[in-house]
Amino acid sequence: MSVFLKLFLIFCISGSSFSLDRDDFYQDPSATTLAAVSDDGSASGLSLPLTITNIKGLPNDSVLAEAAIRPGLLSLSPPTYNIGLQRRPTFTTFYGRSTLKISENVSLRNRALNDIKAKFPALNKDTIYPTHLLLFEVDNLFPHVGTIVAGTIAQLVLATNGRYTFGIVLIVRVYFDSLSYTGSYNDDYSQLLVEYPFAANGGYLSSSAATESNVDTPGKYIIDFNDALPPPPVCQCKKRLEALACHTMKQMSGNIPSFCSQYM
């Protein structure tokens, strides 16, 4: 067996161990940038183009209409709903860059739908089809530890139509140092992270998050943020058969049962 064939087989067999890269991120050059912050900066009072309801963990009458970002954390409000890619204690200075953009790109929205359906195939695609994508990205994010290190590179895509919202997380690299994080579940930075399938103990990104997955693609995770999912689509087979039978009877004899009037 040739060396190239051996390498090809190794690649195919062990392909699941390869992680994502930046090219796998959702990218839209025409997306609207709401904010970009660097080195422990923050941005608040960012207005969203739609209100988001039906969010897990919020009262039924609550809506998300504004956003704020700081390194590693996206907050949607009111009320504050924290969604992070890497949490930190309040006393830690962070280096790196975080950006928040909004996209309505059709091809990206279709891609998001396909990603969601990979995790939730039974959902009605017309019901959950996103109208907007919130693109939250952290670039080389790491806490100040006295030296320059390779930081976290990841993207969170919130795909929403206002009623149904899903998260698509793409992780290229994780900065992991348990000494840099607290272990509390009830501080401001871990409100929602504990529900993430890629979160380690205490809510921060797991060191293996770039190679694991909940949809069989290393580094990719699909998250359900909904308080309630839509019911599965109802099969219309019976009505279609009835309509076909009615039209057939009309063509053959001209006489049709009374219930056929709804199809004529």
N, C-alpha and C positions, 0 to 999 in steps of 0.2 A: 504494500500500500504506500502510495506516495506521501511525502511530508505534507503537501498542500491538502490532500484529501483527509489526512489525519487531523490537521488543524481545522478544516471545515466541519468534520464530524464533532470535534470537541466543542466548537463554537455552537453548533446546533443543539448538542446535548446539554451544554452548560449555559445556554443563552439566558436562562432566567436569572443568572447571577450578575448580569450586566445592568448597570443603573442608567438612568436618563442623563441627558446633557441639556444645555441651554436651548438647543434647537428644538427640543420637545415641548418647550413652553408654548402657551397660547400667545401668539404675537399678532398684533394689529397696528400697523404704522399710523392708521387714521384714528385710533382710539383717543378719547379725550382724557388727558391727564388731570386728575383731581389734585394730586399732591405728590411731591417727591421730597423726602427728607434724608439727611445724612448725619452720621455720627451723633446719635442720641437726640436728634431733632424731633419735632412733632408738628402735626398740623391738625386743626380741629375746625368744626363748623362747616364741613364739606357737604353740600346739598346733593342728594341723590336724585336722579331723574324719575324715580318712581318710588312708591311706598311699598314696603315688604311686610306682609302679614303671615299668619299661620306658622310662626317660628317657635320651635321647641324651647320650652323653659320660660316663655313669656306669657303674661295674661292674654286672654283671647282678644281683648280690645286694643292691645299694643301694636304699634306699627314702627318699622324702622325707616327713617327718612333722611337721616344725616349720618356722616361718617367722620372718623378721626383716625389718624395713624401715628404711630411712633415705631421705632425699630422693632420689628418682630411681632407687632400687635395691631390688628385692625379692630376698631370699635365702631359698631353701628348703634345709632341712638335716634330718638329717645325710645325706651330707656337704654342705657349702655348695655351692649351685647358684645362681649370681647371674643374675638376669634384670632388666635395667634398662630404663627409658624415656629416661633421659638420664644419661650417665656423667660423672664429674668426677675430677680429681686429688684426692688425699687432703688437700691443704693448702687447698682452696677451701671457703669458707663458703657455704652455700646458703640462699636464702630461698624461701618457698613452703610448700606443704602436701602431704603424701602420706598416703593412707589405704589400708587393706587390709580388705576385707569378704568374707564368704562368703555365697553365696546358693544356695538350692535351689528357687527360683521356677520353676515348670513352664514358663511362657510364655517366660522368659528362656533356659531350657535348650533349648527348641525353637528359639528364635531363634539360639542358638549353634550348634545342629546344622545349621540352614540355612546359616549363614555358613561352617561347615566344609565342608559339601557343595558350596558354590559353588567352593571351591578343590580339593576332592578328591571329585568326584562318584562315583567308582567304589567308595568305601568303603561297607561295610555299615552302615547308619544304626543298626541295633539294637546292633551291636558297639561303636560309638564314641559312643553316646548318653551325654552327660555327666550325672553324678549331682550334681556340685557345680560352682559357678563361683566362682573366686577373683577378686575385683574389686580391682585395684590401680590407683589413680588419682593423678596428680600435678596439682596446681592452682597455676598461676602460678609455676612453679619456675624459678629463675635463680640463677647464681652471683653472689656479692658482687663488684660491679665499681665501687663507689663511687657508684652512683645507682640509683634504682628504675626497672626496665625491665619490658616485657611478657614474662612468662616462658612456659615450656612448659605447655600444657594437653593432657593425654593420658590414656588409660585402657588398661590391659592386662587382658584377661579370660583367665584360664586355665580352660578348659573341660575337665574331667577326670572319669573314672569310676574312677580309681585305676590302671587298666591303660593307657588311652589318653588322652593329654593334648595339647590344641591351644591355641595362643595366638591371641587376636583383639585386635589393636591398633587403637585409634581415636585419631587425632591431630587436634586442633583447631588448635594453634599451636605453633611451635617457637622457643625461644630459641636462637640460633645465633651463636657467636663462637668461631672455631677457636683463638683465643689462650687461651681458658678451659679447654682440654682438652689432655691428653697424647695422644701418638700411639701409645703402646705397646699391643700386643695381649695381653700376658701379665700385666698387673697385675690386681688384685682386681676392678676395676670393668668389665673388658672380657672376662671369661671367656666369656660367651655372646653378647654383643652383636654380635660380628663375623659371626654367622650371620644376623642380622636383615636382611630385604630392604630396610628403610628406613634402615640404618645408613650413616653416612659413613665416610671413612677414619679408622680408629682406634676406631670403635665408637660414637661419639656420634650423636644424632639428626641426620639430614640436614636442611638448611635447606628442602629441597623435599619433606620427608616428609609434609607436610599436603596436598600436591596430587598426589602420586604414589600408587601402590597396586600390589598384586599380585593383586587381584581386581576391577579395573575400577571401584572406588569410591574417589574421592580421599580420602586419609587413612586408608584401611582396609587392614590387612594380616593375612593368616592364616598362622600359623606351625605347622609340624609339630615337636613336641618329642619325638617317639617314637623310641626306638632301632630299633623294628621296627613297621611298620604291619600291621594285620590283613589276611589274604588277602581277595581280592574275594569277594563272595557267590556261592555255587554255584547254578547254575540247577537248579530242581527240575522243569523241564518234562517230562522223560522219565518220572519217577515219576507225575506228574499224568496224563499220557496213558495210562500203564499202568493206573492206578486207574480211569480213566474206561472204558477198554476192558474191564476185568474186570467192572465193574458192569453194563455193557451186555450182555456175554455172559451173565451170570447172569440178567438179566431176560428175555433172548430165548430162551435154551435151558436154563438151569439148570446147564449144564456149563461149568466153568471150568478153565483150566490150574492146575497146582500152585502156580506162583509167585504166583497171585492171592490166596493165603491171607493174605498180609501186608496186603492192602487190605480184607479182609472183616471 
